[in-house]
Amino acid sequence: MDNAIYNTVLAFAAILLVAGFFVTTWRLIIGPNSLDRVIAMDGIVASIQCALATYICWTLDTTVVSAMFVVAMLGFIGSLSVARFRKRDGAL
């Protein structure tokens, strides 16, 4: 693939990732209940993972793969713990 096309595609992907990050951050701020906020945090974690993958493709630097794995594990453990210990919104 031509280098200019490759860089254009990666720049477009980065722009879409930033847009998705802002949309999920907005959902995190205005979410009507806690589950909406948890889903928004999952979306933010997925955006971070995709941003790291885009960085890897752009720079051809594979040292970030371990950070991507750590972000994935933290996102999974966070979602699992919220699902395990969540109560209803009105419950005391």
KESE-677869 format. One record per atom (N, C-alpha, C, O): x, y, z; atom name; residue number from 1; residue in one letter. Coordinates in nm, 3 decimals. Layout:
N
- X_Y_Z_CA_NUM_A
...
//
This chain:
92
- 0.085_-0.117_0.000_N_1_M
- 0.000_0.000_0.000_CA_1_M
- 0.090_0.124_0.000_C_1_M
- 0.196_0.125_0.061_O_1_M
- 0.046_0.225_-0.068_N_2_D
- 0.121_0.349_-0.076_CA_2_D
- 0.126_0.416_0.062_C_2_D
- 0.029_0.412_0.137_O_2_D
- 0.240_0.476_0.094_N_3_N
- 0.260_0.535_0.225_CA_3_N
- 0.163_0.651_0.251_C_3_N
- 0.117_0.668_0.364_O_3_N
- 0.133_0.729_0.150_N_4_A
- 0.040_0.842_0.167_CA_4_A
- -0.101_0.792_0.197_C_4_A
- -0.171_0.849_0.282_O_4_A
- -0.143_0.687_0.129_N_5_I
- -0.276_0.630_0.155_CA_5_I
- -0.281_0.571_0.295_C_5_I
- -0.381_0.587_0.366_O_5_I
- -0.175_0.503_0.335_N_6_Y
- -0.166_0.442_0.467_CA_6_Y
- -0.178_0.549_0.576_C_6_Y
- -0.253_0.532_0.672_O_6_Y
- -0.105_0.658_0.561_N_7_N
- -0.112_0.766_0.660_CA_7_N
- -0.248_0.835_0.660_C_7_N
- -0.296_0.876_0.765_O_7_N
- -0.310_0.847_0.544_N_8_T
- -0.443_0.908_0.536_CA_8_T
- -0.547_0.822_0.607_C_8_T
- -0.631_0.873_0.680_O_8_T
- -0.541_0.693_0.585_N_9_V
- -0.635_0.602_0.650_CA_9_V
- -0.616_0.604_0.802_C_9_V
- -0.714_0.605_0.877_O_9_V
- -0.491_0.604_0.847_N_10_L
- -0.466_0.608_0.991_CA_10_L
- -0.508_0.741_1.053_C_10_L
- -0.557_0.744_1.165_O_10_L
- -0.489_0.851_0.980_N_11_A
- -0.534_0.981_1.031_CA_11_A
- -0.686_0.985_1.040_C_11_A
- -0.740_1.039_1.137_O_11_A
- -0.755_0.930_0.942_N_12_F
- -0.901_0.923_0.945_CA_12_F
- -0.948_0.837_1.062_C_12_F
- -1.045_0.871_1.129_O_12_F
- -0.878_0.725_1.086_N_13_A
- -0.913_0.639_1.200_CA_13_A
- -0.892_0.713_1.332_C_13_A
- -0.973_0.699_1.424_O_13_A
- -0.785_0.790_1.341_N_14_A
- -0.759_0.866_1.463_CA_14_A
- -0.866_0.971_1.486_C_14_A
- -0.908_0.993_1.600_O_14_A
- -0.911_1.036_1.381_N_15_I
- -1.017_1.137_1.394_CA_15_I
- -1.147_1.072_1.440_C_15_I
- -1.216_1.126_1.527_O_15_I
- -1.180_0.957_1.384_N_16_L
- -1.301_0.886_1.427_CA_16_L
- -1.290_0.838_1.571_C_16_L
- -1.389_0.839_1.644_O_16_L
- -1.171_0.797_1.613_N_17_L
- -1.152_0.755_1.752_CA_17_L
- -1.171_0.871_1.848_C_17_L
- -1.233_0.855_1.954_O_17_L
- -1.120_0.987_1.813_N_18_V
- -1.138_1.104_1.899_CA_18_V
- -1.285_1.143_1.907_C_18_V
- -1.335_1.177_2.014_O_18_V
- -1.355_1.137_1.795_N_19_A
- -1.498_1.168_1.794_CA_19_A
- -1.576_1.069_1.881_C_19_A
- -1.662_1.109_1.959_O_19_A
- -1.545_0.941_1.868_N_20_G
- -1.611_0.840_1.951_CA_20_G
- -1.580_0.857_2.098_C_20_G
- -1.665_0.833_2.184_O_20_G
- -1.457_0.897_2.128_N_21_F
- -1.418_0.921_2.267_CA_21_F
- -1.500_1.035_2.327_C_21_F
- -1.545_1.025_2.441_O_21_F
- -1.520_1.143_2.251_N_22_F
- -1.599_1.254_2.302_CA_22_F
- -1.746_1.217_2.319_C_22_F
- -1.810_1.263_2.413_O_22_F
- -1.799_1.137_2.229_N_23_V
- -1.939_1.095_2.240_CA_23_V
- -1.959_1.008_2.364_C_23_V
- -2.056_1.026_2.437_O_23_V
- -1.868_0.914_2.388_N_24_T
- -1.882_0.829_2.506_CA_24_T
- -1.854_0.906_2.635_C_24_T
- -1.912_0.875_2.739_O_24_T
- -1.767_1.005_2.629_N_25_T
- -1.745_1.089_2.747_CA_25_T
- -1.871_1.170_2.779_C_25_T
- -1.905_1.189_2.896_O_25_T
- -1.938_1.217_2.676_N_26_W
- -2.065_1.288_2.697_CA_26_W
- -2.168_1.196_2.761_C_26_W
- -2.243_1.238_2.849_O_26_W
- -2.174_1.071_2.717_N_27_R
- -2.267_0.975_2.777_CA_27_R
- -2.229_0.947_2.922_C_27_R
- -2.316_0.925_3.006_O_27_R
- -2.100_0.947_2.951_N_28_L
- -2.055_0.927_3.088_CA_28_L
- -2.101_1.043_3.178_C_28_L
- -2.138_1.021_3.293_O_28_L
- -2.099_1.163_3.125_N_29_I
- -2.136_1.280_3.205_CA_29_I
- -2.287_1.287_3.225_C_29_I
- -2.333_1.313_3.337_O_29_I
- -2.366_1.265_3.120_N_30_I
- -2.511_1.285_3.131_CA_30_I
- -2.590_1.157_3.151_C_30_I
- -2.713_1.160_3.152_O_30_I
- -2.522_1.044_3.167_N_31_G
- -2.594_0.918_3.179_CA_31_G
- -2.699_0.922_3.288_C_31_G
- -2.669_0.962_3.400_O_31_G
- -2.823_0.881_3.258_N_32_P
- -2.928_0.892_3.358_CA_32_P
- -2.912_0.795_3.475_C_32_P
- -2.963_0.821_3.584_O_32_P
- -2.844_0.685_3.456_N_33_N
- -2.824_0.593_3.568_CA_33_N
- -2.682_0.536_3.563_C_33_N
- -2.604_0.565_3.473_O_33_N
- -2.652_0.455_3.662_N_34_S
- -2.515_0.406_3.675_CA_34_S
- -2.477_0.307_3.566_C_34_S
- -2.360_0.300_3.527_O_34_S
- -2.572_0.231_3.515_N_35_L
- -2.538_0.136_3.408_CA_35_L
- -2.499_0.207_3.280_C_35_L
- -2.412_0.159_3.207_O_35_L
- -2.563_0.320_3.250_N_36_D
- -2.522_0.399_3.134_CA_36_D
- -2.379_0.448_3.150_C_36_D
- -2.303_0.452_3.053_O_36_D
- -2.344_0.485_3.270_N_37_R
- -2.207_0.531_3.295_CA_37_R
- -2.107_0.417_3.285_C_37_R
- -1.995_0.438_3.236_O_37_R
- -2.144_0.299_3.328_N_38_V
- -2.055_0.183_3.316_CA_38_V
- -2.034_0.147_3.169_C_38_V
- -1.922_0.118_3.128_O_38_V
- -2.140_0.150_3.092_N_39_I
- -2.128_0.121_2.948_CA_39_I
- -2.043_0.227_2.880_C_39_I
- -1.965_0.196_2.790_O_39_I
- -2.057_0.352_2.923_N_40_A
- -1.973_0.459_2.867_CA_40_A
- -1.826_0.437_2.903_C_40_A
- -1.738_0.461_2.821_O_40_A
- -1.800_0.391_3.024_N_41_M
- -1.660_0.363_3.062_CA_41_M
- -1.605_0.247_2.979_C_41_M
- -1.487_0.249_2.943_O_41_M
- -1.687_0.147_2.949_N_42_D
- -1.643_0.039_2.861_CA_42_D
- -1.611_0.092_2.722_C_42_D
- -1.514_0.050_2.659_O_42_D
- -1.692_0.185_2.675_N_43_G
- -1.665_0.247_2.545_CA_43_G
- -1.536_0.328_2.546_C_43_G
- -1.463_0.328_2.447_O_43_G
- -1.508_0.396_2.656_N_44_I
- -1.384_0.472_2.667_CA_44_I
- -1.264_0.379_2.669_C_44_I
- -1.162_0.407_2.607_O_44_I
- -1.276_0.267_2.741_N_45_V
- -1.167_0.169_2.743_CA_45_V
- -1.145_0.112_2.603_C_45_V
- -1.030_0.093_2.561_O_45_V
- -1.252_0.083_2.532_N_46_A
- -1.238_0.033_2.395_CA_46_A
- -1.175_0.138_2.304_C_46_A
- -1.095_0.105_2.217_O_46_A
- -1.210_0.265_2.325_N_47_S
- -1.148_0.372_2.246_CA_47_S
- -0.999_0.383_2.274_C_47_S
- -0.919_0.405_2.183_O_47_S
- -0.961_0.367_2.400_N_48_I
- -0.819_0.371_2.435_CA_48_I
- -0.745_0.254_2.371_C_48_I
- -0.635_0.271_2.320_O_48_I
- -0.807_0.136_2.373_N_49_Q
- -0.744_0.020_2.309_CA_49_Q
- -0.727_0.042_2.159_C_49_Q
- -0.622_0.012_2.103_O_49_Q
- -0.829_0.094_2.096_N_50_C
- -0.819_0.120_1.951_CA_50_C
- -0.718_0.230_1.921_C_50_C
- -0.649_0.224_1.819_O_50_C
- -0.709_0.329_2.009_N_51_A
- -0.609_0.434_1.988_CA_51_A
- -0.468_0.378_2.001_C_51_A
- -0.379_0.416_1.926_O_51_A
- -0.448_0.288_2.096_N_52_L
- -0.316_0.225_2.109_CA_52_L
- -0.285_0.138_1.988_C_52_L
- -0.171_0.134_1.942_O_52_L
- -0.386_0.067_1.937_N_53_A
- -0.364_-0.014_1.817_CA_53_A
- -0.333_0.073_1.696_C_53_A
- -0.249_0.038_1.613_O_53_A
- -0.400_0.187_1.685_N_54_T
- -0.370_0.281_1.576_CA_54_T
- -0.229_0.336_1.590_C_54_T
- -0.159_0.353_1.490_O_54_T
- -0.188_0.364_1.712_N_55_Y
- -0.052_0.411_1.736_CA_55_Y
- 0.050_0.305_1.694_C_55_Y
- 0.153_0.337_1.635_O_55_Y
- 0.021_0.180_1.726_N_56_I
- 0.111_0.071_1.687_CA_56_I
- 0.122_0.063_1.536_C_56_I
- 0.231_0.047_1.482_O_56_I
- 0.010_0.074_1.467_N_57_C
- 0.013_0.069_1.321_CA_57_C
- 0.085_0.189_1.261_C_57_C
- 0.156_0.176_1.161_O_57_C
- 0.068_0.305_1.322_N_58_W
- 0.126_0.427_1.267_CA_58_W
- 0.278_0.430_1.285_C_58_W
- 0.351_0.468_1.193_O_58_W
- 0.326_0.389_1.404_N_59_T
- 0.469_0.399_1.433_CA_59_T
- 0.544_0.268_1.414_C_59_T
- 0.667_0.267_1.416_O_59_T
- 0.472_0.159_1.397_N_60_L
- 0.532_0.025_1.388_CA_60_L
- 0.615_-0.007_1.512_C_60_L
- 0.717_-0.075_1.504_O_60_L
- 0.569_0.041_1.626_N_61_D
- 0.635_0.019_1.754_CA_61_D
- 0.550_-0.077_1.836_C_61_D
- 0.438_-0.043_1.875_O_61_D
- 0.601_-0.195_1.862_N_62_T
- 0.522_-0.298_1.930_CA_62_T
- 0.541_-0.299_2.081_C_62_T
- 0.491_-0.390_2.147_O_62_T
- 0.611_-0.202_2.136_N_63_T
- 0.630_-0.201_2.281_CA_63_T
- 0.503_-0.161_2.356_C_63_T
- 0.497_-0.176_2.478_O_63_T
- 0.404_-0.111_2.286_N_64_V
- 0.280_-0.065_2.348_CA_64_V
- 0.179_-0.179_2.362_C_64_V
- 0.074_-0.161_2.422_O_64_V
- 0.211_-0.294_2.307_N_65_V
- 0.117_-0.407_2.312_CA_65_V
- 0.089_-0.447_2.456_C_65_V
- -0.025_-0.481_2.489_O_65_V
- 0.189_-0.444_2.542_N_66_S
- 0.167_-0.480_2.682_CA_66_S
- 0.074_-0.379_2.750_C_66_S
- -0.009_-0.418_2.833_O_66_S
- 0.087_-0.252_2.718_N_67_A
- -0.004_-0.151_2.774_CA_67_A
- -0.146_-0.174_2.725_C_67_A
- -0.242_-0.156_2.800_O_67_A
- -0.160_-0.215_2.599_N_68_M
- -0.292_-0.244_2.545_CA_68_M
- -0.354_-0.364_2.618_C_68_M
- -0.474_-0.364_2.644_O_68_M
- -0.273_-0.462_2.650_N_69_F
- -0.321_-0.579_2.725_CA_69_F
- -0.365_-0.538_2.866_C_69_F
- -0.468_-0.585_2.914_O_69_F
- -0.288_-0.452_2.931_N_70_V
- -0.323_-0.407_3.066_CA_70_V
- -0.453_-0.328_3.065_C_70_V
- -0.537_-0.346_3.153_O_70_V
- -0.472_-0.242_2.966_N_71_V
- -0.596_-0.165_2.955_CA_71_V
- -0.715_-0.259_2.934_C_71_V
- -0.822_-0.238_2.991_O_71_V
- -0.696_-0.362_2.853_N_72_A
- -0.804_-0.459_2.829_CA_72_A
- -0.839_-0.533_2.957_C_72_A
- -0.957_-0.553_2.987_O_72_A
- -0.739_-0.575_3.032_N_73_M
- -0.766_-0.647_3.156_CA_73_M
- -0.834_-0.557_3.260_C_73_M
- -0.926_-0.602_3.329_O_73_M
- -0.789_-0.432_3.272_N_74_L
- -0.853_-0.341_3.367_CA_74_L
- -0.998_-0.313_3.329_C_74_L
- -1.084_-0.305_3.416_O_74_L
- -1.024_-0.297_3.201_N_75_G
- -1.161_-0.277_3.157_CA_75_G
- -1.250_-0.397_3.186_C_75_G
- -1.364_-0.381_3.229_O_75_G
- -1.197_-0.516_3.163_N_76_F
- -1.274_-0.637_3.189_CA_76_F
- -1.301_-0.655_3.337_C_76_F
- -1.413_-0.684_3.377_O_76_F
- -1.198_-0.637_3.420_N_77_I
- -1.215_-0.655_3.564_CA_77_I
- -1.308_-0.548_3.621_C_77_I
- -1.388_-0.577_3.710_O_77_I
- -1.299_-0.425_3.570_N_78_G
- -1.389_-0.320_3.617_CA_78_G
- -1.534_-0.350_3.584_C_78_G
- -1.621_-0.333_3.669_O_78_G
- -1.560_-0.393_3.463_N_79_S
- -1.697_-0.426_3.424_CA_79_S
- -1.749_-0.546_3.501_C_79_S
- -1.866_-0.550_3.541_O_79_S
- -1.664_-0.643_3.522_N_80_L
- -1.704_-0.762_3.596_CA_80_L
- -1.738_-0.728_3.741_C_80_L
- -1.836_-0.779_3.795_O_80_L
- -1.657_-0.644_3.804_N_81_S
- -1.683_-0.609_3.943_CA_81_S
- -1.809_-0.523_3.957_C_81_S
- -1.883_-0.538_4.054_O_81_S
- -1.833_-0.434_3.863_N_82_V
- -1.956_-0.354_3.869_CA_82_V
- -2.078_-0.443_3.849_C_82_V
- -2.178_-0.426_3.918_O_82_V
- -2.070_-0.537_3.756_N_83_A
- -2.182_-0.627_3.732_CA_83_A
- -2.207_-0.716_3.854_C_83_A
- -2.321_-0.754_3.881_O_83_A
- -2.104_-0.749_3.926_N_84_R
- -2.118_-0.837_4.042_CA_84_R
- -2.180_-0.766_4.161_C_84_R
- -2.262_-0.823_4.232_O_84_R
- -2.140_-0.642_4.184_N_85_F
- -2.180_-0.574_4.307_CA_85_F
- -2.279_-0.460_4.286_C_85_F
- -2.301_-0.381_4.377_O_85_F
- -2.339_-0.451_4.169_N_86_R
- -2.432_-0.341_4.143_CA_86_R
- -2.566_-0.365_4.210_C_86_R
- -2.618_-0.477_4.213_O_86_R
- -2.620_-0.257_4.265_N_87_K
- -2.754_-0.260_4.322_CA_87_K
- -2.845_-0.177_4.234_C_87_K
- -2.798_-0.108_4.144_O_87_K
- -2.974_-0.184_4.257_N_88_R
- -3.067_-0.099_4.184_CA_88_R
- -3.042_0.046_4.220_C_88_R
- -2.990_0.076_4.327_O_88_R
- -3.081_0.135_4.130_N_89_D
- -3.051_0.277_4.151_CA_89_D
- -3.124_0.336_4.272_C_89_D
- -3.068_0.423_4.339_O_89_D
- -3.243_0.292_4.301_N_90_G
- -3.318_0.348_4.413_CA_90_G
- -3.298_0.273_4.544_C_90_G
- -3.346_0.318_4.647_O_90_G
- -3.228_0.160_4.542_N_91_A
- -3.213_0.078_4.662_CA_91_A
- -3.108_0.137_4.756_C_91_A
- -3.010_0.197_4.712_O_91_A
- -3.131_0.118_4.886_N_92_L
- -3.034_0.164_4.986_CA_92_L
- -2.949_0.053_5.035_C_92_L
- -2.862_0.074_5.120_O_92_L
//
